[in-house]
Amino acid sequence: VLQPATPAPAGQAQASAAHTQQQQQQQRHSAGPLAVRLRGVGALEAAQQELPPWRDSQLPLTDRVADLVSSLTQDEKLGLMNNYQQPVERLSISGYQFWSECLHGHQEHGSGALPTIFPQPLLLASSFDDSLAWQVFNAISDELRAKDNAEFADTGKRKGLVCWTPHVNIFKDPRWGRGSETFGEDPVLTGRMALRVVQGLQGSDATYKKVVATCKHFLGYGLEAAEGYSRYAHNINISPQDLTDTDLPPFRACVQSAGALGIMCAYNAVNGTASCASAPLLKQLLRNSMGFEGYVVSDCNAVQALEWGHRAYPNMRDASVAAVKAGVDLFCDKADEIKPALAAGLLAPSDIDAAVNRTLAVRFITGQFDQPQANPWADLPLSTVNGRMSRLLARTVVQKGIVLLKNKAPAGAAKPLLPLDKASLRKLCVLGPLSHSAEHMMGNYYGNFDADAAATPLQGIQEELADSGVKVQYAQGMDVMGQIHYDWPLETALEACRGADAAVVVIGSSMINNDKSPDGSLRPTHEGEGLDRNNLDLPGRQADLVRALARRAPGLPVVVVLMHGGGLDVGWMDRLPAVSAMLAVGFPGQEGGRGIADVLFGRVSPSGRLPITWYNSNYTYRVSALDLRMRPDKTSGYPGRSYRFVSDASYVLYPFGYGLSYTSFQYSQLRLLKNEEEGCVSVGAEPAFCLRVNVTNTGDTDGEHSVPLFLSHEEARGKDGYPLQSLRAFKRTKLLEPGASEQLEMLLSQSDFLMPRPSDGMNALQLGPWKFTVGSFAGAAGAGGQVGSMPAASIPAEVALPS
């Protein structure tokens, strides 16, 4: 990788921090007699080569960055203000593309190795298992490093060492098209998952970051387009209370707990000022208050939107000035108006230096300016990508994330329909527009994927029933998800189920990237980036497929598998006797079909819980998608958002945390211990409480069980903007055999008893009577489901200051 350069005239030396601007300009075209031309940024060392300070890996990072920045001309610095940083040929620095997505696997659009596509984050959140989140993103960062190693060996360039992930906005409105990218509606669950995602991506090496995480979208993002407003013009009013206990906590987890080195500012405005032009957000709150030291990138086209969306600035030059002055370091946008702004004196060279300093620090800390072998991941081979272990891990996420919504005995049967018993099946019909489409399982931000390795629900079922003697009859049931002519396919589906012992119907919504199938037919998208849903109904005429089975195939037990982003209003289906079982499987990624089959046939017992509230449609009739306030407003009748604030059960179909199992669990010996009592250990410097509970498998099937812990202040709940209850911790058991038990311990710190004051939104310690609830929280019952079969236990306690 080291190629000696042609000797230049004597007296022209390598650029360094001490050289003047004129010398740097001269060295654009020549180099000293000892210089080498480096193939790629990472190749550093040559025999008897005197390197500039920024190439010296023994120096402190800040010194190296400062030296490199001082070695650059103004034009070279301006070339680093865009997400694709231009090469600096004079210093043998390659160009670098910051824009890389790994929401649930690397979004590969090129010719690189096909990555593992894990389930969308919302399904991962359903596992209530933050250690699983770490495993997933550790695997993703391994794959990214392996691809970078191969790219560098092949071209001398670096690839995919920064990821614009995780998405940590709160899923507030159920119609939001990007809700499946998030970890749900709860800030504590989102914060815990975000913490582990960042740790999995960035790694634990003392010198280098494996892949720099970029938490997004700061702040308050939660709408694509509704009621005449798009995300480019939407303003969200965030109250001080909402800011403190809803919108900020996930970002605090990213920055203060996990040390994320990237933040993306949002399209929307907050309290009247566009996020990417808001110094109060990006400088005062993010940097000064939260201590963030990394880089800030604009969401793509967000700087342009300052002009034509929010209409806050008359032209792109002024919009660019506002963004840089507010604290944006990198434009995912056109950056060519920054130079005229400098010439006009609207920006100072120091503004550009500050931005370039932060983005170059990211490249240094990912090892791009050091020898490739210096980082701990240099030997990861390309075979790591989509390897056997990653595929098994993706399947595990599906198994643990699937939520069992309903499971009842068919007419005349003695036990619930699921798990399906192979021995009693002779024929199984598999129907639905999503039953045999691999791409629909991928959600969004997936790019190229291994279609040969992926398994659709139909393929997963066929693999499971291979050599069993059970006939699997497939019919799509309707074309184009029932949007147009579906008469003939509907009759074909009914015929396919003639003589069947059960039917599996896979329906739901679509957010595929590619809206055309190989034969050119339309494949509509119902939710996704840039597209919110109008309602919570099943798209198209898919409901007709289920109703046709119920009316024209009486006695046929039906399992409905719902593939979805946000929740769906399927209360009618929950009440339909012909539908004995329902599974919510999100967008399950490449191993979705196998994971679904594992649950259908009882290889695993479902253990997922909903990370969002599934509402009835009457909720969306009552609330505007533009109004994202969390707290209810009794004066206007606004019901609020999420399980923490919505008190009217008529709005709720399935509550937050809902999920059934093939077995049953019981809680016992629920105890709250003070700090240092019976082995309870403190959390940091704060006095702690430990909540211990025994979980026993009281059924006849092996199973895992996740236990959420909710706190509610018995005097303040539901008053003055205080929440009804709040998730504070969660823990998952190991696999428990029938009759087996496990004691779980969850730690609570003093900060878990803080709530924002109505007067100013500042957190204050709330003393007095608290209620500690594990399992289902008070008032969790909605209009549907089998909440009563879920375990719950509570104890009261008086919280006082330590004496």
N, C-alpha and C positions, 0 to 999 in steps of 0.2 A: 504493500500500500504506500510505500514511500518512494517517490520518484524524484531524483535530483533535478533541480531546475537549471536552465541555461544560465551560466554566470553572467551577471550584469556588471556594468562599469563600477569600478571601485568607488567607495565613498557613499554609495547608496545603501543604507543599513535597514534592518528590519524595524518596523514601526514599534514604538513603545509609548508608555504614558508620558514620557518626557519630551517627545518630539512635537514639533509645531504642526499646525494644520497644513502649512505649505509642504513640509516633508512628507506628510501622510498622502497628500495629493500626488506627489512625485512617485511615491512607492506603489501607486496603483498600477504602474506600468513596469516596474523593475523591482528586483530584490537583491539582497547582498550575496556575496560569494558563498556564504555558508548556509544560505536558505535552502529549504526543500519545498517542493509543491506537494501538499498533503492531499491524498485521495480520500475525501470524506472528512468530516469534522473530527471524528474520533481518533484518527491516526496521528500520533504526536511525536514519536521519538525517532531520532536519527542519530547515528554515531557522531559524537563530538559536535552536536548541534546546540547552539546557545539559543534557548527559547525565550520569548517575551514572558513577562510575569503571568499573563492570563492563561498561558499554556502550562504553567507549573502547578501540578495537582497538589503539591505540598503546601501551597499558600492558602490562607483562609478564603472562603468563597467570596466574601464581600470585597476583598482586595483584588481577586481575579476579575470579578465583574466590573469593578471600577476601572481597572486597567484596560479592559477591552472596550468599554464605553468611551474612554478617553482616546482610544486609538482610532475611533470611527469618525469619518467625515459626517457633516450634517445630512447629506443626501443618503449616505449609507444607513444612518439612524432612521431616516424616514422610510427606508425600505423595509424596516423591521416593525412598522406600525400596523401592518395588515396580518391577518391570520396566516397567510403564506409569507413567511419572512424571506426576503430576497437573499440570494447568495452575496457574500462579500468576497469576490474573487481575489482582490488584492491581499486579503489575509487568509485565503484558502478556506473560507467558511462556506459550507454548502447552504443552500436554501432549506427551509424547514416548514412543514405544514403543521400548524398547531391544531387545526380542525380534525379531530378524530373522535368518533363516537363509539361508546361501548356500553350502551344502556343495559343490554343483557347479552353481550357478546360483541366482538369487534364488527363494526359495520363496514364490511369489505366491498368496495365497488370496483376494485381493480382485478388484476390477475393473480393476486396473492392466494396463499393457502386458505381454504374455506374454513371459517372459524366455527366453534361450537355456538349454537344459538340457544341460550338458556331461556326459561320462561320470563315473561315480562315481570318487572319489579312488583307489581301489585299481587301477583300469585306468589312470589317469594315472600312478601309480607304476610300472606295468609298462613305461612308456616309458623309465625310467631317464634322464629328461631334465628337470632342474630348471628350465631356461630355459623349457621348455614350460609348466611349472606357473606361472611368472610371467606368461606371456602369457595363460593362461586366467583367472587371477584379476585381472589388469589389465583384461581385457575385462569380467569380472563387476562389478568396481567401477565401470567406466565406465557399465555398464547401470544400476547402482544410483544413481549420481549423476544420470544422465539422468532416471530415474524421480523422483528427489527434486526435480529442477528443475521437472518437470511438476507434481508434487504441490504445490510451493510456489506456482507461478504460479496454480494452480487454487484452492487452499484456504488458502494462507498457512501451511501446516504442513509439517513436515519428516518424511522417511520414509527408512528403510533406510540410515542412515549409520553404523550399528554392525552388525557381523555376528558371530554366534556360530559362527565357523569360524576356523581349521581344527580337525579332530579329529585329535589327535596321539598318542593312546594306541597302544601296541604291540599288534598282532594276535597274541595268544599262543595261545589255544585255537582250533582250526580250526572248532569248532561255534559260535563266537560270532556272534550275529545281526547285529552292527553292524560286523563286520570290513571290509566293503566301503567303509565310511566312512573308513577309515584308509589309511595309506600302506604298510601291511604289517608284517612281523615284525622288520625291522631298524631299530635306532635311528639309524644314520647316514643311511640313505636317508630315513627319516621326518623327521629333523632338517633335511636339505637341502631336502626338498620343503616342509616347514613354513616354513622361512626365506623361500623364494621366494613362497609363498602370502601370507604376511604382507606382504612387500614389494609384491606385486602389489595387494593390497587397500588398504594404507595410503598408497601412493604415496611420492614423494620430495620433495614440496614442503617448504620450510623452515618454513612457518608452519602449514599445515593438513594434516590427515590426510584422505585421500579417503574411506576407509571404515575405521573402527576394527576391527581383527581381535581376536577373542576365542578364545584357544587353550583347548581342552578335551580331557579332563576331568581335572583335577588332584586325585587322582593314582591310578594303578594300575587304572583301570576296565577291565574285560574280561569281564563276565558280565551276562546279562540275567536268566535264571532257570534253575536246574539243581539237581537233587537236593534239592529242598525249600527252596532259598534263592533269593530274588530280589535284584536289584541294590540294593534299598532296605535290605537287611539283611546283604549279603555283606561279610565282612571278608577282605581280602587281606593276607597276611603277606609283606612285601617285605624281603628280606635287605639288608644294607648293600651287598653286591656288586651285587645286582640293581638297587638304587636308583641306584647310581653309573653303571652302564654300560648300563642298559636303560630304566628308567622316566623318569629325569630328563633325559637328553640332548635329546629333542625339545622339552621345555619350555625348556631352556636356549637352544636355537636360537631359539625364539619370543621369549623375553624379552631375552636378553643379546646375541644377534646381530641379530635383526630389529627389536627395540624394540616388540613387541606391547603394546598398551595395555589388553588385556582378558584375563582368565583366568576360566574356569568351574570351580568345584570339583565333585567327583564325588559320585555317590550312595553309593558304597561306603565302608567304613571301611578304614583302613590301619593295620596293626599294632594293632588294637583300638580306634581312635578314628575316628569318622566324619569324612570329609574336610572337610565343610562346617562342622564344629565343632572343627577341629584348629588351634589356634594354632601348634603346632610346624610344621605344614605351611604354613599361610597367612601367618604372620608371621615365624617364625624362618627357615624355609627359603626361601619364595618372596620375601618382601620384604627381610629382613635379609641373607640369604646370596646370593640371586640378584639383588638390586637392583631388583626389580619396583616400578614406580611407578604402575601403572594401577589399574583397578577390578577387583574380584572379584564375580562373580555366582554365585548358587547354581544348580545344575541344577534344573529345574522340579520342584517338590514335594520337593526334597531336605531342606528345613528341616522340613517336616511329617514326613518319614521319620525324622528324629531321634527323634521321639516314637513313632510306631507301627511303624516298620521296625526300626531299631537298638534301640529301646526304651531309649535313653540318657537321656531326660528325661521327666518325668511329664506334661507338657502343652506346648502350643504356645508359651506365654509363655516358659517356660524354654528351650525349643529355640531360640526367636528370640534370646534373650539370648546363648546359647552361640554362635550363628552370628555375631552382630555382634561379640561379644568376640573371636572367633577371627579376624575379618578379612573377613567377607562384607559387601560394600558395597551390594548390590542383591539383593533377593529375587525370584526367579522363583517366587513363592509368595505366600501370604497374609502381609501384613505388619502386620495390624491388632493384633497382640499386642505390638508394640514400644511403643506408647503406655502401656499398663498397666505394662509393665516399667520405663519411665522413672518413672512415678508411684510405683512401689514402690521406687525407688532401685536397681534391679538394673542399670540402664544409666545412664550419665551423659550430659548433653547433648553433651559433647565426643565421645562415641562416635558419635553421629549426625552431628555436624559433620564428623568425619573421613570418614565414608562418603559423605555428600552432596558434600563437597569433591571426592572422586575421580570421582564420576559426572558432576558438573557440568563438571569439567575435560574430560571426553570430549566433552560437547556444545559447549564452547568451541572445542576443537581441531578439531572438524569444521565450524566456522564457523556454528553455529546462532544465535549472538548477534551476528553481524556482517552487513554488507550482503551480499546474495547474490552480487553481482558481484566480491566481494573474493577468492573462491576460484578456482583455475585451471580448474575444471570447470563453471563456471556456464553455459557456452554449449553444453554437450553436449545435443543434441536428442533427443527421444523416439525418433526413427528409429534411434538407436544400438542400441536394445533389439532383440535377435534380428535384427540386421542381417546383411548378407551376409558380412562379415568374421568375425563371431562364429560363424556357421554353418559357414564353412570351417574355422575353428579347431577347432570341436567335431569335425568330420570328421577333421581331422589327428590329434587325440588318439586317436581310434578306430584309425586306420591305424597309429600308432606304438605303441599299447598292446596290440593283439591279440597273443596268444601262440600260436604254432604248436606244438602238442603232439606231433603225429604227421603224417608225410607219407611214405607208401610207395607203391610202384607196385602197382596192382591186378593180379590174376592175369592173366598173359599180356601185360602192358604193359611197356614198356621204361623208363619214367620215372615219377616220383611223380605222384600224381593232381593235386595242386595245383601251380601255378595251373590252373584249368579252361580248356580251349582252346575258345573259341567255335566255331572252324572245324570242330571234330570233334563238336560237339554238334548233335543234332537235337531232343532232348527232355530236359528237366530237370524232375525232380519235387522239390517243396519241401514238406516235412512238418514237423509238430511243433506243440505247443500254444503255443510262443513265436515261431513263424515269422511271425505276422501280428498281433502285439499291440504297439502303440506304447507303451502304459503299462508293460508289463513291462520295457521297456528303460530306464526312468527310474530304477530303483533306489528310493531313498527320499529324503525331503526335497526333493520336486520341485514340489508344488503344481500350479497351473494351467500347462499347456504348450500349445504351438501344434501341435495334432494335424494340421493341414493341412501344416505344414512338416516334421513328423517323417516318417521313412521306416522302416518295418519291414524285417526281412531280406527278406521276400518282395518288398516294393516296391523295395528296393535292387537285388535281382536282376532284377526286371522292367525297371527303368530301364536297367540295364547291358545287358540283352539286347534292348532295344527296337530294332526294324528289323534284327535279326540273323537272323531266320528261325527262331530256336530257340523251340520251344514250351515254355512254363513251365506245369506242371500243379501246382496247389496242393491239398493236403488237410491238415486240422489233425491228423488221425491219432488223436486221442483228445480227449474233452471233459474239462474240469476237471483237466488234467494227469494223467489216468489214475487219479484217485482212485475213480471209480465207473464205471458202465457204459461200456465202451470197445470192445465187440465190433464193433458196426457201423462206427464210425469207423475202427477198425483195418483192417477189410476194405476200406473206401473208400480208405485210404491206399495199401494194396498195389495196388489197381486203378489208382490215379493214377500209380503207377510202372511200370505195364506198358508195355514198349517204351522206357523211358527209358534214356539213356546214363549218367546219374549221378543220385544223390539227395543233397539237402542236408537234413539233419534238425536242427532247432533245438529244443533241449530244455534243461532246467536247473532252476533254483530261482526262487522268486518272493518279492519283498519289496514289492509294490505297496501304496500307501496305501489304495486303494479296493478292498474285497473283494467288491464286487458289480459285475457287468457291466451295461451298459444294459438287457439283457433280464431282469435280476434273478437270473441264475444266479450261483452261488458261484465266486469266484476265490480260492483259498486262498493264504495267505502262509506261506512256509516259513522265512524268516529275516528279521530286522529288529529295530528297536528294541522291546524288551520280549519278544523271541522268539528264543531260541537253537535251533539244530537238535539233534535227538536223536542224529543219526548223520551220516555223510558220503555216504549213498546218494543216488542220484537220487530226488527225491520221487515219490510215487505209483507208477504202473506205466509210467513213460516208457521204462524199459529194455526193456519188451516190444516197443515200436515198433522199436527197433534190432535186437533179436533176430529179430523177424518178418521184417525185410528180409534179414537174414543167412541165415535158414533157408528162406524162401519166395520169395526173389528172388535165387537164386544167380547170381553173376557181375555183379551190379549194384554198381558202385563207390559207396561211401557216404562222405560228408563229414558229420561231426557237429560242430555249432556249439553250444558250451556257454555258456549265459548263467547267471551265477552271482555269488554274493558270495564266500564262502569256497571253499576247494578241495573237489572231489568225488572220491570213490573210484571212479574209472572204469578201474581197472586191467584189469578183464575186457574192457572195450571197446578198450583199448590193445592187448590180445593178440588181439582178434578180427580174423581176416584180412579179413572183408568190410568192415570199417571201415578205409579206406585213409588218411583224414586226420581230424584233430581240431583245432579251434580253441577257445581260451578267450577269450571276449570280454567277461567281466564284465557289468556293467550299463552299456551303452554310450551311453545318452542319446539325444537326439532324432535325431542323425545316425548312429545305430548301424547301421541297415540299409545305408546307403550306404558306410560304412566297411568293413563286413563284405563287401559286394560288391566293393569295391576290392581287398581281399585275396584273395577267392576267385578273381577273374579276373585277378590279377596286375598291376593298375594300380600297386600297391606291393608290395614284398616284406615279409613280416612281420618285425618287429625287436624285439618286446616280450620281456621276461623276467619270469618269475614273481617278484613281490615277497614271496611267502610260500612255505613248503614245502607241497606237496600230499601229504597222508599217506594211507597205507592205513588201512583201518578198524581194523586191529589196534592202532594207536596210541591210538585213542579208547577201546578196551576197557581199555587199560592205565592211562590217566591220567584223573583226575577233573577235570571242568570247574571245580570249586571251587579246585583247587590250581594256582595260576598261577606257581609258582616256575620260574625259568629254568634253574637249575643242576640237574644230575642228582644223585640220591641213590643211591649204590651199595648202601647198607645195605637200603633198601626196594625197590630195583629201579626206582625212578622214573627215567624216561629223560631228563628235562629237556625244554626247549622250544626250537624254532627250529634252523636250520642251525648256529648257533654252538655248540650243546650236545648235540644228539641225535647219537649216534655209531653207533647201530644202523641200518644201511641197510635192514633188513627193514621198518622203519616207514615208509619214504619211497617214494612213488610218483614224484613229480617234485620235484627239489630246488629250493631257492631259487636264482633266477637262470637257471632253465632256459628255453630258447626257441630254436626252430629258425628257419631262413630258407630262401628259395627259392634262394639262392646260397650260396657258401661263403667263409669268411674265414680268413686265416692271420696269425699274429703273428710278428714278427721284430725283431731288434735291440732286445731288451728290455734296458734299461740303468737303473741307479740312480746318480744323480749327487748329489754333495754340494752344500751351499749355495754359490752363486756359481761353481759349476763349469759351464763351457760354457753360460752364460746362465741357469742355474737361479737363481731369485730366492727370497728369504726370505719366509716367511709371518709377517707381523707382526714381532714382536720375537724370534721363536723361530728358531733355525737350522732349515733346511729340507732335505728331500731332494726330488728330482724323479725320478719314474719316467717314462721315455719308452719308447714302443713303436710300432712301425710296424704298421699294419693294412692288409692287402691283400685286395681282393676277388678271389678265385681262381676264382669261378664264372663263369657266363655270363649273369647277370641283375644289373641295377642294384640296389643295396641300401644301407641304413644299418645300422650295427652299434654297439651299446652295449658298452662295455668296463668291467666292474667290477674293482676292485683289492681283493684280500683279503690280509690280513696274518695270520701265525700265528707264535707264538713256539715254536721247535722243541723247547725243553726243557720249557716250562711247559704247553703245550697239552693240554687234557683233564685236568689235574691241579689239585687244590685250588680248583676252581671257575673256573679260567681257561678261556676259550673255545678251541674247536678252531681256529677262524679267525674273522675279523671283517672285514666290509666297511669300507674306509676311504676310498674315493673311487670315482668312476665318471665316465665321459666318453663322449660319443656322436660318431661320425664324421659327416661330411657325407655326402651321397648319393655313393656310389662306383660308377663304371662298372666293368665287368669289366676286371681288370688294373690298376686304379688303386689307389693307396695313400695313406694319410694318417698322419702322425706325431702321436700324441696325447701330451700331457704332463699328468701328475697330480702335484700338490704334496702333500707330507706334512710336517706340522709335528712338533715334539717331542711334542705332546700325542697324536699318533697312536700313540705307543709307550707310553702310559700304560695300566695295567690295575689294577682295584681289588684291593687286598690281601685275602686271606681273613680276616685277623684283624679288620679294622675297616671294610673297604669303601673305604678312602681310596685315591685314585689314586696309583700309584707308577710311576716310570719303569723299564721293564724293559729291561735291557741284555742283550747276548749275541746268540745266533743267531736271526735272523728269516727267514721265508720270504715272498717277495713273489710273489703269483700273480695273473695277469690271466685273465679268462674264467672257466672252470669251476674251482671249488676242489677240493682233494683230498678224495676220498670223496663227491663230489657225486652219483655214480651211484645212482639209486634202483631200484625194482623195474620201472619202466616207462620208456618214452620212448627217445630216441636220443641220450643224453648224449655218447656217443662221437663223434658228428659235430660237437660244439661245440668250438671252438678253446680252447686253454689254453696258458699258458707260465708258468714260474716261475724265479726266481733267488734264491739265498740271499745273505744279507749279515749281517755282524757289526755290531751297533749299539753304539757306545761313546760316552762323554761327549766333547764337543769338547775338544781340548787347549788 
